[in-house]
Amino acid sequence: MSNITLAPVQTDQPSHLMATYGRQPISFVRGQGSYLYTEDGTAYLDALTGIAVCGLGHAHPVIAQAIAEQAQTLVHTSNLFEIPWQTAAAQKLAEVSGMEEIFFSNSGAESNEGAIKIARKYGHQQGIQLPKIIVAEHSFHGRTLATLSATGNTKVQEGFAPLVEGFLRVPFGDIEAIQELALAHPDIVAILVEPIQGEGGVNTAPQGFSYLEEIRQICNQHQWLMMLDEVQTGNGRTGKFFAYQHTNIVPDVLTTAKGLGNGFPIGAVMTQGRAVGVLQAGNHGSTYGGTALGSRVVYTVLDILQKENIVENAGKIGQYIVDQLRSQLSGLNVTVRGFGMMIGIELPKACGALVNIAREQKQLIINVTAGNVVRLLPALNMTQEQADDLIQRLVPLIKDFLHN
Ligand SMILES: Cc1ncc(COP(=O)(O)O)c(C=O)c1O
């Protein structure tokens, strides 16, 4: 611990942070793989990984080395110049995603902003003055004005009217609702959905991933852009590099972030098919998007995911956790949904309190979303032993919670 430089917080002074988060009363000073450590050395099993971000675990030595080397060489020039690490990262991302063009941004919301801009420009190219995008109920696309307007959660939107126009909402999974909108609105240009709604409760559509195939068909029929938000589901999280790879379709526009940088803030909006070439010089930009440092991190993350079969591990260990939870929680009116290392345990009652109970009683970091869904987003390279550790900490907590 002696080599850790702690933040020089002046505890006798007030915090100057905006109160945008209800924070848990704990801080971690270091991490290692699937574990986080407080200053006194207590280890916590991290089944949240910074909300689906640190897919390769904390302080991954190869990523740490890549960051250190690049920081000592060249952090940032500008997108006014060629950036070889950005070109290499784009080649790697295209290879694992099947997409053609890539624009690097700095976050998930920003990647979705890029997608929304692509849809609008695509519409304008066809002479549609007020292009509309279909989005889903219970979705989450970010906190910028356009992405919170696209989000299907009024709590996120409250207080920020006037919202950005141009979004039409349908229940998640409801193909008929999309078809009805198609008849009523000749100005629709795109559909934007998450393959699995993360914040919304780890939900697939009722018909499963075939929803994506149905959307693909409708988009082809109407020449709309099929746009998938894989900010949370991307980069190996669900046991495939991207969740749509559980199907045979490819979207026209794909967004990602979170696991792409394993904690380094970087995202991407990608195109293929009819979305290629929509954005041209001068249409979009970002000072920081795709710096030499960020791009080298992306390249390194994807390279490790590929070479060490970590995506397969996420699928296998994720399924193991789901199977164990299903059998150990059977008879308790609990539904376990799992896709690789994106796991939701829906309880019959609100369970936000479990977050503090798990941390305080079991040194276990979990999340609760949609009120009654325990969400697990462990590291993709978690071992079976660590998975057993997770299950042994979590199952008795849920049982006790449901019996009280
Ligand atoms: C599906 C999805 N889209 C977009 C976002 C926003 O990403 P960011 O917080 O990086 O802007 C999130 C974040 O949770 C997300 O889960």
The ligand as an SDF file (V2000), in Angstrom:
LIG
                    3D

 16 16  0  0  0  0  0  0  0  0999 V2000
  -27.2470    1.5310  -23.1660 C   0  0  0  0  0  0  0  0  0  0  0  0
  -26.5500    2.7880  -22.7150 C   0  0  0  0  0  0  0  0  0  0  0  0
  -26.4480    3.8240  -23.5770 N   0  0  0  0  0  0  0  0  0  0  0  0
  -25.8400    4.9630  -23.2230 C   0  0  0  0  0  0  0  0  0  0  0  0
  -25.2990    5.1360  -21.9640 C   0  0  0  0  0  0  0  0  0  0  0  0
  -24.6120    6.4140  -21.6140 C   0  0  0  0  0  0  0  0  0  0  0  0
  -23.2440    6.2120  -21.5720 O   0  0  0  0  0  0  0  0  0  0  0  0
  -22.2890    7.3160  -20.8960 P   0  0  0  0  0  0  0  0  0  0  0  0
  -22.6340    7.3430  -19.4400 O   0  0  0  0  0  0  0  0  0  0  0  0
  -20.8940    6.8280  -21.1750 O   0  0  0  0  0  0  0  0  0  0  0  0
  -22.5770    8.6080  -21.5510 O   0  0  0  0  0  0  0  0  0  0  0  0
  -25.3840    4.0830  -21.0360 C   0  0  0  0  0  0  0  0  0  0  0  0
  -24.8500    4.2410  -19.6840 C   0  0  0  0  0  0  0  0  0  0  0  0
  -25.2140    3.5630  -18.7600 O   0  0  0  0  0  0  0  0  0  0  0  0
  -26.0280    2.8840  -21.4340 C   0  0  0  0  0  0  0  0  0  0  0  0
  -26.1440    1.8460  -20.5790 O   0  0  0  0  0  0  0  0  0  0  0  0
  1  2  1  0
  2  3  1  0
  2 15  2  0
  3  4  2  0
  4  5  1  0
  5  6  1  0
  5 12  2  0
  6  7  1  0
  7  8  1  0
  8  9  2  0
  8 10  1  0
  8 11  1  0
 12 13  1  0
 12 15  1  0
 13 14  2  0
 15 16  1  0
M  END
$$$$
